[in-house]
Amino acid sequence: MNGDRPLKTFSKNELLNLENVPVIWVHPEELNISYDLDWNTPIDLSGDWDLNSNPFKENMVYRSFKQRLEGTDWKDTEFYKFYSRQLNWHGLGKLKYWNSMLQDIVTNGYTHIPIKNPIDNYMSILIGRSGQMFLYNGIHRWSCCLLSSIKKKIPVKVLARHTRWQEFKDSCIRFQKSIGRLYSQLPHSDLRSIPFHFDSKRSNIIAKHSLFPKGTVTDIGARFGTVSYELAQYGFKVTAIEKVKSIFAFMERVSKFPGDSFLPINADFTTLTDKANTLVMLNIAHHFTPDPKEFLAFLARSKYSEIFYQAHAIDNKWTAYITPEDYLKTIMETTKMSNAKELLEIGGRKLWHLTRS
């Protein structure tokens, strides 16, 4: 699907003439695969076209731009040697321009400058079934962006999405509209504009303060799995547990997003015994009031070395049962944690780091 317009198949010639397609902002490292598409071969968007890809950094253009940046003369790069043998190719005249572009983007970062051809106004991408993003047009500019010392998000056109990805995106939007806002921002550039309550601040601060970098983490009541996914990108080995099947279906899809994965489990965490280094429980404990017996029994069985705990806000309905501070005290007594450091407060909800010493 291109934007909101159904498109069952496409060819390169068709895509070259598209103008009114959505633009999203992508960090260079998110887009790390390229896709070579024949000019006129129709591609079924519900088919397996997205299974044909190559790591971008293995591309000859990227390798040659990297060689040039390191001081190699253009004539000694793979790119030059390959294309100079094609007598009808006139791109060698662009070497001076590409050299200037490389130096500019590496030094100053990418600045979007519109060009006449509609497809070239932006670099452009295709999105596969699991959210993998394929560079479609702009390989020279994207190579420079990856090599740049200034890393910032870049606007790109989304020319087409795999049918499965479009269906997933549509389901996320429908769910969001049914509840107002998603609990957390979805960790994919094509989904970040869907309204949400919590961004990545919590994941970033957990990764920064954890005593076990790249250790084992259990995220209970993980919802869509945003925090689990983001911690996995920091190198943690994450297990995400969500009881509600309809929510778990979304989390399972998020676990397959490009990047390092986490283990999604559809279960009631209070029935389990866990041995992870770290427990992440964000806005979940208060749901076990006024009778937290099963929740506290789970904490007592599972011997965590640290806990990241975000509590309910003082003025909401849970305060009638127990204040955030009193619940914090109960949790610390149950888990035999001796220290509680407040790390963050969002909308009246405090995030604490609990440790034993």
BAVO-438061 format. One record per residue (C-alpha): residue in three letters; x, y, z. Coordinates in pm, 1 decimal. Example, Ala and Ser with C-alpha at 12.3 -4.5 7.8 and 13.67 -1.06 7.14 Angstrom:
2
+--------+----------+----------+----------+
| residu |       px |       py |       pz |
+--------+----------+----------+----------+
|    Ala |   1230.0 |   -450.0 |    780.0 |
|    Ser |   1367.0 |   -106.0 |    714.0 |
+--------+----------+----------+----------+
END
This chain:
357
+--------+----------+----------+----------+
| residu |       px |       py |       pz |
+--------+----------+----------+----------+
|    Met |      0.0 |      0.0 |      0.0 |
|    Asn |    131.2 |    342.5 |    -95.8 |
|    Gly |      4.5 |    593.2 |    157.9 |
|    Asp |   -368.1 |    525.0 |    180.6 |
|    Arg |   -397.8 |    410.9 |   -180.4 |
|    Pro |   -432.2 |     35.5 |   -242.1 |
|    Leu |   -152.3 |    -92.3 |   -464.3 |
|    Lys |   -142.7 |   -467.6 |   -515.3 |
|    Thr |    165.1 |   -473.2 |   -735.2 |
|    Phe |    430.4 |   -225.9 |   -837.1 |
|    Ser |    727.0 |   -195.9 |  -1068.1 |
|    Lys |   1023.0 |     35.2 |  -1065.6 |
|    Asn |    879.4 |    246.4 |  -1347.7 |
|    Glu |    560.9 |    303.7 |  -1146.7 |
|    Leu |    747.8 |    398.0 |   -832.1 |
|    Leu |    964.5 |    646.9 |  -1015.3 |
|    Asn |    655.4 |    857.6 |  -1088.3 |
|    Leu |    504.9 |    863.2 |   -740.2 |
|    Glu |    484.8 |   1200.2 |   -568.4 |
|    Asn |    212.4 |   1207.1 |   -301.6 |
|    Val |    353.1 |    944.9 |    -68.6 |
|    Pro |    418.8 |    969.8 |    307.7 |
|    Val |    746.0 |   1097.9 |    449.6 |
|    Ile |    892.6 |    958.9 |    772.6 |
|    Trp |   1213.2 |   1038.3 |    961.9 |
|    Val |   1465.9 |    756.8 |    992.0 |
|    His |   1797.4 |    730.5 |   1175.3 |
|    Pro |   2073.0 |    609.4 |    939.4 |
|    Glu |   2147.8 |    296.5 |   1143.8 |
|    Glu |   1781.3 |    187.2 |   1125.5 |
|    Leu |   1800.3 |    145.0 |    750.6 |
|    Asn |   2077.1 |   -106.3 |    696.9 |
|    Ile |   1958.6 |   -315.4 |    401.8 |
|    Ser |   1925.6 |   -247.2 |     30.1 |
|    Tyr |   1702.8 |   -399.4 |   -232.2 |
|    Asp |   1763.5 |   -434.9 |   -605.7 |
|    Leu |   1438.5 |   -423.3 |   -799.4 |
|    Asp |   1401.8 |   -499.9 |  -1167.9 |
|    Trp |   1263.5 |   -213.5 |  -1371.4 |
|    Asn |    944.7 |   -368.0 |  -1502.7 |
|    Thr |    888.4 |   -686.2 |  -1302.6 |
|    Pro |    556.3 |   -656.1 |  -1113.7 |
|    Ile |    598.4 |   -721.4 |   -743.0 |
|    Asp |    310.2 |   -852.7 |   -534.4 |
|    Leu |    304.7 |   -656.2 |   -207.8 |
|    Ser |    163.3 |   -959.2 |    -26.2 |
|    Gly |    436.1 |  -1185.7 |   -165.0 |
|    Asp |    793.5 |  -1263.9 |    -64.5 |
|    Trp |    964.1 |   -966.7 |   -229.4 |
|    Asp |   1085.1 |   -845.2 |    111.1 |
|    Leu |   1282.8 |  -1163.7 |    175.5 |
|    Asn |   1535.8 |  -1063.6 |    -91.7 |
|    Ser |   1781.4 |   -822.8 |     66.6 |
|    Asn |   2147.8 |   -751.6 |    126.3 |
|    Pro |   2323.5 |   -577.4 |    418.1 |
|    Phe |   2372.3 |   -217.1 |    307.4 |
|    Lys |   2732.6 |   -200.2 |    427.6 |
|    Glu |   2820.8 |   -487.7 |    195.1 |
|    Asn |   2707.4 |   -280.8 |   -103.5 |
|    Met |   2983.9 |   -184.5 |   -344.4 |
|    Val |   2880.6 |    183.0 |   -343.4 |
|    Tyr |   2901.7 |    209.2 |     36.2 |
|    Arg |   3235.6 |     27.7 |     47.2 |
|    Ser |   3376.4 |    255.0 |   -222.6 |
|    Phe |   3257.6 |    574.1 |    -53.5 |
|    Lys |   3417.0 |    447.0 |    267.3 |
|    Gln |   3740.1 |    379.6 |     78.8 |
|    Arg |   3731.5 |    732.7 |    -64.5 |
|    Leu |   3671.8 |    884.1 |    279.8 |
|    Glu |   3975.9 |    693.9 |    407.4 |
|    Gly |   4189.6 |    850.1 |    135.2 |
|    Thr |   4171.8 |    600.9 |   -151.1 |
|    Asp |   4167.0 |    761.2 |   -496.3 |
|    Trp |   3836.4 |    710.8 |   -682.1 |
|    Lys |   4017.1 |    519.5 |   -957.6 |
|    Asp |   4128.4 |    260.4 |   -702.8 |
|    Thr |   3781.8 |    197.9 |   -558.8 |
|    Glu |   3563.3 |   -103.2 |   -643.0 |
|    Phe |   3295.0 |    133.0 |   -771.3 |
|    Tyr |   3522.1 |    294.9 |  -1031.0 |
|    Lys |   3683.4 |    -29.9 |  -1142.5 |
|    Phe |   3346.4 |   -195.1 |  -1195.5 |
|    Tyr |   3168.7 |     83.6 |  -1382.9 |
|    Ser |   3466.2 |    208.7 |  -1586.3 |
|    Arg |   3449.5 |   -121.8 |  -1774.1 |
|    Gln |   3097.2 |    -32.0 |  -1894.7 |
|    Leu |   3173.2 |    192.2 |  -2190.5 |
|    Asn |   2822.1 |    336.7 |  -2213.5 |
|    Trp |   2811.2 |    446.0 |  -1849.6 |
|    His |   2865.1 |    819.6 |  -1803.9 |
|    Gly |   2847.1 |    831.7 |  -1423.9 |
|    Leu |   3223.2 |    873.0 |  -1393.1 |
|    Gly |   3165.0 |   1238.8 |  -1464.8 |
|    Lys |   2982.0 |   1259.3 |  -1130.6 |
|    Leu |   3286.6 |   1165.6 |   -926.9 |
|    Lys |   3368.7 |   1529.7 |   -849.0 |
|    Tyr |   3009.4 |   1590.1 |   -738.2 |
|    Trp |   3003.4 |   1275.0 |   -524.0 |
|    Asn |   3334.0 |   1369.3 |   -367.2 |
|    Ser |   3192.9 |   1709.3 |   -270.7 |
|    Met |   2870.7 |   1549.4 |   -141.7 |
|    Leu |   3064.5 |   1297.7 |     66.7 |
|    Gln |   3275.6 |   1565.3 |    233.3 |
|    Asp |   2974.4 |   1790.0 |    297.2 |
|    Ile |   2750.6 |   1522.6 |    454.3 |
|    Val |   3032.2 |   1366.7 |    658.0 |
|    Thr |   3123.1 |   1709.0 |    798.9 |
|    Asn |   2784.2 |   1880.7 |    829.0 |
|    Gly |   2528.0 |   1600.0 |    833.4 |
|    Tyr |   2257.2 |   1544.7 |    574.3 |
|    Thr |   2052.9 |   1844.8 |    462.9 |
|    His |   1751.3 |   1765.3 |    248.6 |
|    Ile |   1772.8 |   1960.5 |    -76.6 |
|    Pro |   1484.4 |   1902.5 |   -324.6 |
|    Ile |   1574.6 |   1798.0 |   -678.0 |
|    Lys |   1353.4 |   1810.9 |   -988.7 |
|    Asn |   1273.1 |   1440.6 |  -1022.5 |
|    Pro |    980.8 |   1356.3 |   -782.4 |
|    Ile |   1146.3 |   1039.2 |   -660.9 |
|    Asp |   1469.5 |   1227.6 |   -591.6 |
|    Asn |   1310.4 |   1496.0 |   -374.9 |
|    Tyr |   1371.2 |   1248.3 |    -97.5 |
|    Met |   1562.5 |    930.5 |    -58.7 |
|    Ser |   1302.3 |    655.3 |    -66.4 |
|    Ile |   1236.9 |    323.6 |    104.3 |
|    Leu |   1019.0 |     12.8 |    100.4 |
|    Ile |    899.9 |   -150.6 |    424.2 |
|    Gly |    883.9 |   -528.1 |    461.3 |
|    Arg |    644.6 |   -747.6 |    657.7 |
|    Ser |    833.4 |   -722.6 |    987.7 |
|    Gly |    918.2 |   -354.7 |    954.8 |
|    Gln |   1253.9 |   -400.9 |    783.6 |
|    Met |   1332.2 |    -88.8 |    580.5 |
|    Phe |   1491.8 |   -126.0 |    238.2 |
|    Leu |   1669.8 |    164.8 |     74.9 |
|    Tyr |   1519.2 |    198.6 |   -270.7 |
|    Asn |   1657.3 |    525.0 |   -405.4 |
|    Gly |   1945.7 |    743.8 |   -289.3 |
|    Ile |   2223.9 |    491.8 |   -234.8 |
|    His |   2502.2 |    749.9 |   -271.9 |
|    Arg |   2347.6 |    992.7 |    -24.5 |
|    Trp |   2264.0 |    718.0 |    223.3 |
|    Ser |   2620.0 |    587.6 |    208.7 |
|    Cys |   2739.0 |    935.1 |    302.4 |
|    Cys |   2486.1 |    953.6 |    587.6 |
|    Leu |   2610.5 |    626.3 |    734.8 |
|    Leu |   2967.4 |    752.9 |    713.3 |
|    Ser |   2886.5 |   1094.9 |    857.9 |
|    Ser |   3025.2 |   1204.2 |   1194.1 |
|    Ile |   2690.8 |   1377.8 |   1256.2 |
|    Lys |   2411.3 |   1129.0 |   1317.2 |
|    Lys |   2061.2 |   1266.6 |   1285.4 |
|    Lys |   1727.1 |   1151.1 |   1152.1 |
|    Ile |   1665.7 |   1185.1 |    780.7 |
|    Pro |   1337.3 |   1236.8 |    589.9 |
|    Val |   1256.9 |    957.2 |    344.8 |
|    Lys |    958.8 |    870.1 |    128.4 |
|    Val |    777.8 |    544.1 |    197.6 |
|    Leu |    698.9 |    418.1 |   -152.2 |
|    Ala |    535.7 |     88.9 |    -55.8 |
|    Arg |    468.4 |   -134.8 |    243.1 |
|    His |    430.8 |   -510.0 |    254.1 |
|    Thr |     64.2 |   -601.3 |    298.3 |
|    Arg |    130.4 |   -762.4 |    636.9 |
|    Trp |    308.0 |   -453.7 |    766.5 |
|    Gln |     31.8 |   -224.2 |    641.9 |
|    Glu |   -228.8 |   -442.5 |    813.3 |
|    Phe |    -28.3 |   -433.3 |   1138.5 |
|    Lys |      8.2 |    -55.5 |   1121.6 |
|    Asp |   -365.0 |    -19.1 |   1057.8 |
|    Ser |   -445.1 |   -241.1 |   1358.2 |
|    Cys |   -217.7 |    -29.8 |   1581.3 |
|    Ile |   -398.8 |    285.4 |   1469.2 |
|    Arg |   -740.1 |    129.7 |   1529.9 |
|    Phe |   -635.8 |     20.1 |   1878.4 |
|    Gln |   -497.6 |    365.0 |   1955.1 |
|    Lys |   -820.7 |    532.7 |   1845.1 |
|    Ser |  -1023.4 |    298.6 |   2065.9 |
|    Ile |   -831.7 |    404.0 |   2380.2 |
|    Gly |   -710.2 |    755.0 |   2295.0 |
|    Arg |   -334.5 |    696.2 |   2322.6 |
|    Leu |   -106.9 |    394.2 |   2320.6 |
|    Tyr |     64.4 |    320.7 |   2651.1 |
|    Ser |    411.9 |    359.2 |   2494.6 |
|    Gln |    545.5 |    495.4 |   2167.9 |
|    Leu |    599.7 |    212.0 |   1922.0 |
|    Pro |    971.6 |    158.0 |   1846.5 |
|    His |    964.8 |    192.3 |   1468.1 |
|    Ser |   1000.6 |    502.1 |   1251.0 |
|    Asp |    686.1 |    419.9 |   1053.8 |
|    Leu |    479.8 |    398.3 |   1376.3 |
|    Arg |    622.3 |    672.7 |   1597.2 |
|    Ser |    356.8 |    926.5 |   1497.1 |
|    Ile |     76.1 |    718.8 |   1653.4 |
|    Pro |    -25.8 |    907.6 |   1974.2 |
|    Phe |    121.2 |    766.0 |   2297.6 |
|    His |    176.9 |    839.3 |   2668.5 |
|    Phe |    537.8 |    727.8 |   2735.8 |
|    Asp |    840.0 |    770.2 |   2510.7 |
|    Ser |   1183.2 |    605.6 |   2541.7 |
|    Lys |   1301.9 |    802.9 |   2848.6 |
|    Arg |   1230.8 |    513.2 |   3084.5 |
|    Ser |   1423.1 |    261.2 |   2874.5 |
|    Asn |   1718.1 |    495.9 |   2840.6 |
|    Ile |   1739.5 |    562.9 |   3214.3 |
|    Ile |   1701.1 |    192.6 |   3302.8 |
|    Ala |   1987.5 |    105.4 |   3067.7 |
|    Lys |   2199.2 |    385.0 |   3215.4 |
|    His |   2146.7 |    286.3 |   3581.3 |
|    Ser |   2131.3 |    -93.2 |   3562.2 |
|    Leu |   2396.5 |   -275.5 |   3761.5 |
|    Phe |   2395.3 |   -554.0 |   3502.7 |
|    Pro |   2468.0 |   -413.0 |   3154.3 |
|    Lys |   2365.4 |   -671.4 |   2894.5 |
|    Gly |   2233.8 |   -892.8 |   3175.6 |
|    Thr |   1900.8 |  -1074.5 |   3201.1 |
|    Val |   1583.0 |   -869.9 |   3237.6 |
|    Thr |   1220.8 |   -965.9 |   3300.7 |
|    Asp |    961.4 |   -705.2 |   3202.3 |
|    Ile |    623.4 |   -784.3 |   3361.2 |
|    Gly |    300.0 |   -639.2 |   3229.7 |
|    Ala |    499.6 |   -545.9 |   2921.9 |
|    Arg |    200.7 |   -435.8 |   2708.4 |
|    Phe |    318.3 |   -386.6 |   2346.7 |
|    Gly |    679.6 |   -460.8 |   2447.2 |
|    Thr |    827.4 |   -119.3 |   2370.2 |
|    Val |   1052.0 |   -108.6 |   2678.2 |
|    Ser |   1153.0 |   -471.8 |   2623.2 |
|    Tyr |   1249.1 |   -399.9 |   2262.8 |
|    Glu |   1443.6 |    -87.2 |   2352.4 |
|    Leu |   1636.0 |   -261.8 |   2630.5 |
|    Ala |   1717.5 |   -544.0 |   2388.9 |
|    Gln |   1881.7 |   -285.0 |   2161.3 |
|    Tyr |   2108.0 |   -194.9 |   2454.9 |
|    Gly |   2218.8 |   -558.1 |   2467.2 |
|    Phe |   2003.8 |   -687.3 |   2754.0 |
|    Lys |   1857.0 |  -1038.2 |   2728.5 |
|    Val |   1491.6 |   -957.3 |   2786.1 |
|    Thr |   1187.7 |  -1171.0 |   2861.5 |
|    Ala |    859.8 |   -982.0 |   2828.2 |
|    Ile |    548.1 |  -1117.3 |   2996.3 |
|    Glu |    194.9 |  -1006.7 |   2907.9 |
|    Lys |   -121.4 |  -1180.6 |   3023.7 |
|    Val |   -384.7 |  -1021.9 |   2795.1 |
|    Lys |   -389.6 |  -1218.0 |   2468.1 |
|    Ser |   -507.9 |   -929.7 |   2250.4 |
|    Ile |   -221.3 |   -711.3 |   2376.1 |
|    Phe |     26.0 |   -998.1 |   2352.4 |
|    Ala |    -52.1 |  -1030.4 |   1979.5 |
|    Phe |     86.5 |   -680.4 |   1928.5 |
|    Met |    388.4 |   -750.4 |   2150.1 |
|    Glu |    472.7 |  -1062.3 |   1950.3 |
|    Arg |    490.6 |   -852.0 |   1635.4 |
|    Val |    710.4 |   -591.1 |   1805.5 |
|    Ser |    951.6 |   -866.4 |   1910.3 |
|    Lys |   1010.9 |   -934.0 |   1539.1 |
|    Phe |   1101.0 |   -573.7 |   1452.9 |
|    Pro |   1446.2 |   -525.1 |   1295.6 |
|    Gly |   1723.6 |   -524.9 |   1554.2 |
|    Asp |   1789.1 |   -739.7 |   1859.5 |
|    Ser |   1483.9 |   -935.1 |   1969.9 |
|    Phe |   1334.5 |  -1019.6 |   2307.7 |
|    Leu |   1139.7 |  -1324.8 |   2423.0 |
|    Pro |    761.3 |  -1262.7 |   2439.9 |
|    Ile |    559.4 |  -1481.9 |   2678.2 |
|    Asn |    181.5 |  -1488.8 |   2707.7 |
|    Ala |    128.7 |  -1579.4 |   3074.8 |
|    Asp |     23.5 |  -1461.5 |   3418.7 |
|    Phe |    359.8 |  -1364.6 |   3567.4 |
|    Thr |    237.3 |  -1417.8 |   3924.8 |
|    Thr |    235.8 |  -1794.7 |   3858.4 |
|    Leu |    603.0 |  -1798.7 |   3757.6 |
|    Thr |    936.0 |  -1811.3 |   3939.2 |
|    Asp |   1200.4 |  -1594.8 |   3777.9 |
|    Lys |   1580.9 |  -1592.0 |   3796.1 |
|    Ala |   1667.5 |  -1280.6 |   3598.7 |
|    Asn |   1915.6 |  -1020.5 |   3725.0 |
|    Thr |   1671.1 |   -737.2 |   3679.3 |
|    Leu |   1297.0 |   -692.3 |   3717.3 |
|    Val |   1120.7 |   -414.0 |   3528.9 |
|    Met |    769.0 |   -337.2 |   3654.3 |
|    Leu |    629.5 |    -15.7 |   3516.8 |
|    Asn |    281.1 |     93.8 |   3622.7 |
|    Ile |    172.5 |   -261.6 |   3699.2 |
|    Ala |    197.1 |   -317.6 |   4077.8 |
|    His |   -102.5 |   -100.6 |   4172.0 |
|    His |   -331.8 |   -317.5 |   3957.8 |
|    Phe |   -301.9 |   -579.5 |   4232.0 |
|    Thr |   -464.0 |   -361.1 |   4497.1 |
|    Pro |   -646.6 |   -385.4 |   4726.9 |
|    Asp |   -527.6 |   -747.2 |   4760.2 |
|    Pro |   -163.7 |   -778.2 |   4639.6 |
|    Lys |   -106.8 |  -1124.5 |   4790.2 |
|    Glu |    -29.1 |  -1305.7 |   4460.9 |
|    Phe |    186.7 |  -1020.4 |   4337.1 |
|    Leu |    392.5 |  -1007.1 |   4656.7 |
|    Ala |    427.5 |  -1387.2 |   4660.3 |
|    Phe |    581.3 |  -1365.7 |   4311.9 |
|    Leu |    830.7 |  -1103.3 |   4432.2 |
|    Ala |    921.3 |  -1313.6 |   4735.4 |
|    Arg |    989.8 |  -1624.1 |   4521.9 |
|    Ser |   1198.1 |  -1446.4 |   4258.4 |
|    Lys |   1535.8 |  -1330.6 |   4386.3 |
|    Tyr |   1613.7 |  -1022.5 |   4179.3 |
|    Ser |   1932.5 |   -825.2 |   4229.4 |
|    Glu |   1767.9 |   -500.0 |   4121.3 |
|    Ile |   1419.0 |   -372.9 |   4042.0 |
|    Phe |   1303.0 |    -77.9 |   3834.8 |
|    Tyr |    962.7 |     15.7 |   3971.1 |
|    Gln |    730.4 |    285.3 |   3838.5 |
|    Ala |    440.6 |    358.1 |   4071.1 |
|    His |     89.5 |    493.4 |   4025.6 |
|    Ala |     21.6 |    866.3 |   4057.7 |
|    Ile |    -84.0 |   1006.4 |   4394.2 |
|    Asp |   -417.8 |   1149.1 |   4283.5 |
|    Asn |   -561.2 |    855.6 |   4088.5 |
|    Lys |   -806.6 |    589.7 |   4209.1 |
|    Trp |   -533.2 |    359.5 |   4344.9 |
|    Thr |   -438.0 |    611.8 |   4614.3 |
|    Ala |   -755.0 |    513.9 |   4800.9 |
|    Tyr |   -597.2 |    173.9 |   4865.0 |
|    Ile |   -229.7 |    258.4 |   4911.8 |
|    Thr |     -1.5 |    552.7 |   4841.3 |
|    Pro |    294.7 |    508.8 |   4605.0 |
|    Glu |    538.7 |    551.3 |   4893.9 |
|    Asp |    363.1 |    291.4 |   5110.1 |
|    Tyr |    357.4 |     44.7 |   4821.1 |
|    Leu |    726.6 |    110.9 |   4761.1 |
|    Lys |    796.4 |     29.1 |   5126.6 |
|    Thr |    596.9 |   -296.4 |   5101.0 |
|    Ile |    782.9 |   -401.5 |   4787.7 |
|    Met |   1119.5 |   -330.1 |   4947.1 |
|    Glu |   1032.3 |   -531.4 |   5256.9 |
|    Thr |    911.2 |   -824.9 |   5045.0 |
|    Thr |   1217.3 |   -830.5 |   4821.8 |
|    Lys |   1463.0 |   -734.7 |   5096.7 |
|    Met |   1584.9 |   -437.6 |   4897.4 |
|    Ser |   1765.5 |   -181.9 |   5112.4 |
|    Asn |   1799.5 |    115.9 |   4877.4 |
|    Ala |   1551.1 |    308.1 |   4663.2 |
|    Lys |   1676.6 |    582.5 |   4432.3 |
|    Glu |   1424.6 |    800.5 |   4250.8 |
|    Leu |   1530.0 |    831.0 |   3886.1 |
|    Leu |   1246.2 |    998.7 |   3705.3 |
|    Glu |    892.5 |   1133.9 |   3736.4 |
|    Ile |    649.8 |   1141.9 |   3443.8 |
|    Gly |    296.3 |   1269.0 |   3494.0 |
|    Gly |    318.2 |   1218.7 |   3868.3 |
|    Arg |    444.1 |    860.5 |   3830.0 |
|    Lys |    784.3 |    809.6 |   3990.0 |
|    Leu |   1040.4 |    558.3 |   3868.5 |
|    Trp |   1263.6 |    406.1 |   4137.9 |
|    His |   1573.7 |    188.2 |   4121.8 |
|    Leu |   1571.7 |    -67.7 |   4404.2 |
|    Thr |   1893.2 |   -240.1 |   4506.1 |
|    Arg |   2025.4 |   -447.5 |   4795.4 |
|    Ser |   2321.3 |   -229.1 |   4888.2 |
+--------+----------+----------+----------+
END
